[in-house]
Amino acid sequence: MAVERFLGIVGVEDTTPLTIKTAIQNLLTAHSLSFSRVRGLGYDGACAMKGYHNALKKIIVDESPSAYYVHCFAHQLQVNMVAVAKQNVHGGWFFYHLQYLMDFLVMCCEKIRMLGVAQAEYIIETFELKETEAEYGLDRESLGTPCDTPRGSRYENVMHVISLYPAIWEILCMIGDEHNGIKSLRAQEVSYAFETFEFVFIAHLLQTIFEYTDGLCSALQKRDQDIVNAIDLVSATKKRLQLLREDGEWESFLQKVTSFCVKHDIELVDMDGLYDPIGRSPKFYEKATNLHYYHVDMFLDVIDSQLRELDGMFDEVNTELLICMAAFNPADSFAAYDEEKLVKLAHFYPEDFSV
């Protein structure tokens, strides 16, 4: 029987790799342990801890080659998916304005109810718009500055912003047309990005990617998830994302976005024309066609970054390690027991086993 023991929480003065490594080492030493005996490591998904070439990970593995990184199944993969999408400059722009939209909806929660907009209650429930006007604090200085709070970064909100687009647009128009007060001004500001082809394009792209990864995200949250099945889901998800970046899929995706824009009277973009960033100075962007920016810098780059993230979490070595570990699964009277896998697993730990 495996026994887990919580050793403790350690505070650090800074988050440099060497400082964290020293803190961990001191904790292990206090319990008569050392890095040479470490047989695994993981992280909670924080950006500072990600990546195969992460300095901290390298330091630990250099001292203990058998300290393989294994993805923390308890961690929400959705958080990583959103964080990676934000690293793309256009994805970051989208989440900035999505946060701004969420702040506006919170600010106007009670007003939305009074407007009698179709799906008003569903919008309030879906986006969890629970704050009242008084609680939100309309007079605070930070009102005009969208901050990166969890609401604007929620995986679920990305999934719903397209399906609720018509109702949200109606709310923005009704409040913006009042031309009176901070709420009306805020509605006009939010509408500026919300009604653009770029916002809709990125929203559709992220929604498509998240739909592809949703099954995997859900599976990894199940405590009783079979490891082999989880690895199969990882492979299937990667394959779907790789197929999405093929030329035929690009044309199909672009047509889907275009049809949505035509339906909702959103101005289309001439793919042969020069890219003009929305609400940003062109001096920060190289001159290139819209086709290049939308196909290469947005579509392909965001998909590839998601694939790299999955590859980093589930590389060949870690995948093989997890499959071998599945032989220890006690479910159904150790139905997954496989002697060959156990022998293979022993090869991962030459200091502990002689094979």
C-alpha positions in Angstrom: 0.0 0.0 0.0 1.3 3.4 -1.0 1.5 5.9 1.9 1.5 9.6 1.3 2.9 12.0 3.9 2.7 15.8 3.8 6.0 17.2 4.8 5.2 20.9 5.0 4.9 24.3 3.3 8.1 26.4 2.8 8.3 30.1 2.2 10.9 31.6 -0.1 12.3 35.1 -0.5 12.2 34.8 -4.3 11.2 32.3 -6.9 14.5 31.8 -8.6 15.3 28.2 -9.4 18.3 28.0 -7.0 16.3 29.5 -4.1 13.4 27.1 -4.6 15.8 24.2 -4.9 17.6 25.1 -1.7 14.3 25.5 0.2 13.2 22.0 -1.0 16.6 20.5 -0.2 16.5 22.0 3.4 13.0 20.5 3.9 14.2 17.1 2.7 17.2 17.3 4.9 15.1 18.1 7.9 13.4 14.8 7.4 16.6 12.8 6.7 16.0 12.7 3.0 18.0 13.9 0.0 17.6 14.7 -3.7 19.3 11.5 -4.6 16.3 9.6 -3.3 13.7 11.7 -5.1 11.8 9.6 -7.7 9.3 12.1 -9.1 8.4 15.7 -9.3 5.5 17.8 -10.4 4.0 21.3 -10.3 0.6 22.9 -10.1 0.7 24.4 -13.6 2.2 27.8 -12.6 3.9 29.4 -15.6 7.2 29.7 -13.7 7.4 25.9 -13.4 6.5 24.8 -16.9 8.6 23.4 -19.7 11.2 20.7 -20.1 14.1 23.2 -20.0 12.9 24.8 -16.9 16.0 25.6 -14.8 14.6 24.2 -11.5 13.6 21.0 -13.1 17.0 20.6 -14.7 18.8 21.2 -11.4 16.8 18.5 -9.6 17.1 16.0 -12.4 20.8 16.6 -12.6 21.1 15.5 -9.0 18.5 12.7 -9.3 18.1 11.4 -12.9 15.2 9.2 -11.7 13.2 12.2 -10.6 10.9 12.0 -13.6 8.3 14.7 -14.1 4.8 13.4 -14.1 1.8 15.5 -14.9 -0.2 16.3 -11.8 -3.6 14.8 -12.7 -5.3 16.8 -10.0 -4.4 20.1 -11.7 -6.9 21.6 -14.1 -5.5 21.3 -17.6 -7.9 24.1 -18.6 -5.9 26.6 -16.7 -2.8 25.7 -18.7 -4.8 25.9 -22.0 -5.9 29.4 -21.2 -2.4 30.5 -20.0 -0.8 29.2 -23.1 -3.3 30.9 -25.4 -2.6 34.2 -23.5 1.1 34.0 -24.5 0.1 34.6 -28.1 -0.1 38.4 -28.5 -3.5 38.2 -30.2 -4.8 35.7 -27.7 -3.7 38.0 -24.9 -5.5 40.9 -26.7 -8.7 38.7 -26.7 -8.5 37.8 -23.0 -7.9 41.4 -22.1 -11.1 42.4 -23.8 -13.0 39.4 -22.6 -12.1 40.5 -19.0 -13.3 44.0 -19.9 -16.6 42.5 -21.1 -17.0 40.4 -17.9 -16.4 43.4 -15.7 -19.0 45.4 -17.7 -21.6 42.6 -17.3 -20.9 42.4 -13.6 -21.3 46.2 -13.3 -24.6 46.1 -15.1 -26.0 42.9 -13.6 -29.2 44.4 -12.1 -29.7 46.6 -15.2 -29.5 43.6 -17.5 -32.4 42.1 -15.5 -34.5 45.3 -15.9 -33.8 45.5 -19.7 -35.8 42.4 -20.4 -33.2 41.1 -22.8 -33.8 37.5 -24.0 -31.6 35.1 -22.1 -30.8 37.7 -19.5 -31.1 35.4 -16.6 -29.2 32.7 -18.5 -26.3 35.1 -19.1 -26.3 36.1 -15.4 -26.3 32.5 -14.3 -23.7 31.3 -16.9 -21.2 34.0 -16.2 -21.9 34.0 -12.5 -22.7 37.7 -12.4 -23.5 37.8 -8.7 -22.1 41.2 -7.6 -24.5 44.1 -7.2 -23.8 47.6 -8.4 -22.9 48.7 -4.8 -20.5 45.7 -4.3 -18.7 46.4 -7.6 -17.9 50.0 -6.6 -18.6 52.2 -9.6 -16.6 55.1 -8.2 -13.4 53.2 -7.7 -10.3 54.3 -9.6 -9.7 50.9 -11.2 -13.1 50.9 -13.0 -11.5 51.7 -16.3 -8.7 49.3 -16.1 -9.5 45.6 -16.8 -7.5 43.5 -14.5 -6.6 39.8 -15.0 -9.0 38.3 -12.6 -10.2 34.7 -12.8 -13.5 35.7 -14.3 -12.0 37.0 -17.6 -9.7 34.0 -17.8 -12.3 31.3 -17.3 -12.2 28.5 -19.7 -16.0 28.3 -19.5 -16.5 32.0 -20.4 -14.6 31.5 -23.7 -16.9 28.6 -24.5 -20.0 30.7 -23.9 -19.1 34.0 -25.4 -20.0 32.9 -28.9 -23.2 31.0 -28.1 -24.4 34.0 -26.2 -23.0 36.6 -28.6 -26.4 37.9 -29.9 -27.8 38.4 -26.4 -24.6 40.1 -25.2 -24.6 42.3 -28.3 -28.2 43.4 -27.6 -27.2 44.3 -24.0 -24.2 46.4 -25.2 -26.4 48.2 -27.8 -29.2 49.0 -25.4 -27.0 50.4 -22.7 -24.6 52.1 -25.1 -27.5 53.9 -26.8 -28.5 55.6 -23.6 -25.6 58.0 -24.0 -25.7 58.8 -20.3 -23.4 57.8 -17.5 -20.5 55.5 -17.0 -22.4 52.4 -17.9 -23.3 53.7 -21.3 -19.7 54.8 -21.9 -18.4 51.4 -20.8 -20.8 49.7 -23.2 -19.5 51.7 -26.1 -15.9 50.9 -25.1 -16.6 47.2 -24.8 -18.4 47.1 -28.1 -15.4 48.5 -30.0 -13.5 45.2 -29.7 -16.5 42.9 -29.3 -18.0 43.6 -32.8 -14.7 43.1 -34.6 -13.8 40.2 -36.9 -10.6 39.6 -34.9 -12.4 39.1 -31.6 -14.9 36.7 -33.2 -12.1 34.9 -35.0 -10.1 34.2 -31.8 -13.2 33.4 -29.8 -14.1 30.7 -32.4 -10.5 29.4 -32.5 -10.2 29.0 -28.8 -13.7 27.5 -28.6 -12.7 24.9 -31.2 -9.5 24.1 -29.4 -11.1 23.9 -26.0 -13.9 21.6 -27.4 -11.1 19.3 -28.7 -9.4 19.2 -25.3 -12.5 19.2 -23.1 -12.7 15.4 -22.9 -9.1 15.1 -21.9 -9.5 17.9 -19.3 -12.5 16.2 -17.8 -10.9 12.8 -17.7 -7.8 14.0 -15.9 -10.0 15.4 -13.1 -11.4 12.0 -12.3 -9.5 10.4 -9.3 -10.4 6.9 -10.6 -9.3 7.6 -14.2 -7.5 4.7 -15.7 -4.0 5.9 -16.6 -3.9 4.0 -19.9 -7.2 5.4 -21.0 -5.9 8.9 -20.1 -2.8 8.4 -22.2 -5.0 7.3 -25.1 -7.0 10.5 -24.7 -3.9 12.5 -24.8 -2.8 10.9 -28.1 -6.3 11.4 -29.5 -6.4 15.0 -28.5 -3.0 15.7 -30.1 -4.1 14.0 -33.3 -7.3 16.2 -33.5 -5.2 19.4 -33.0 -2.7 18.3 -35.6 -5.5 17.7 -38.1 -7.0 21.1 -37.3 -3.9 22.9 -38.6 -4.2 21.2 -42.0 -5.0 23.5 -45.0 -8.4 22.0 -45.6 -9.4 22.6 -41.9 -8.2 26.2 -42.1 -10.5 27.0 -45.1 -13.4 25.3 -43.3 -12.8 27.2 -40.1 -12.4 30.6 -41.9 -15.8 29.9 -43.6 -17.4 29.2 -40.3 -16.2 32.5 -38.8 -17.1 34.4 -42.0 -20.7 33.0 -41.9 -21.0 34.0 -38.2 -19.9 37.5 -39.0 -22.3 37.8 -42.0 -25.2 36.6 -39.8 -24.4 39.2 -37.1 -23.5 42.1 -39.4 -19.8 42.1 -38.3 -17.5 43.8 -40.9 -15.4 41.2 -42.7 -11.7 41.4 -43.2 -10.0 41.4 -46.7 -7.5 38.7 -46.3 -5.4 40.2 -49.1 -5.3 43.6 -47.4 -2.7 44.8 -44.8 -3.4 43.8 -41.1 -4.6 46.7 -39.0 -4.4 45.9 -35.3 -7.6 46.9 -33.4 -7.0 49.6 -30.8 -3.2 49.2 -31.0 -0.6 51.2 -32.8 0.5 49.6 -36.1 4.1 50.6 -35.4 4.4 47.5 -33.1 3.4 45.1 -35.9 5.3 44.2 -39.0 3.5 45.0 -42.3 1.9 41.8 -43.5 -1.4 40.7 -45.0 -4.4 39.8 -43.0 -4.1 36.2 -44.3 -0.6 36.0 -42.8 -1.7 37.3 -39.4 -4.9 35.3 -39.2 -3.6 32.1 -40.6 0.0 32.0 -39.3 0.3 34.3 -36.3 -3.1 33.4 -34.8 -4.5 30.1 -36.2 -1.3 28.1 -36.5 0.6 29.7 -33.6 -2.2 29.1 -31.1 -2.7 25.5 -32.2 1.0 24.8 -32.1 1.4 26.3 -28.7 -1.3 24.0 -27.3 0.4 21.0 -28.9 3.7 22.0 -27.4 2.0 22.3 -24.0 0.6 18.8 -24.3 3.9 17.4 -25.5 5.7 19.0 -22.5 3.2 17.5 -20.1 3.1 14.1 -21.7 6.4 13.4 -23.5 7.5 10.0 -24.7 9.4 9.1 -21.5 6.7 10.2 -19.1 4.0 8.5 -21.1 5.8 5.2 -21.0 6.4 5.7 -17.3 2.7 6.3 -16.6 1.7 3.2 -18.7 4.1 1.0 -16.8 2.9 2.4 -13.4 -0.6 1.4 -14.4 0.4 -2.2 -13.8 0.2 -1.3 -10.1 -3.4 -0.3 -10.3 -5.3 -2.3 -7.6 -8.7 -1.9 -9.3 -10.6 -5.1 -10.1 -8.1 -7.2 -8.1 -5.1 -5.9 -10.0 -6.6 -6.7 -13.4 -4.1 -4.4 -15.0 -1.1 -6.3 -13.6 1.6 -6.9 -16.3 4.9 -8.4 -15.4 6.6 -7.1 -18.6 5.6 -3.5 -17.7 6.9 -3.9 -14.2 10.3 -5.1 -15.6 10.3 -2.1 -18.0 9.4 0.2 -15.1 12.5 -1.1 -13.1 14.7 0.1 -16.0 13.6 3.7 -15.2 15.2 3.3 -11.7 18.6 1.6 -12.1 19.7 2.8 -8.6 16.8 1.0 -7.0 16.6 -2.2 -9.0 19.1 -4.6 -10.7 17.6 -5.9 -13.8 
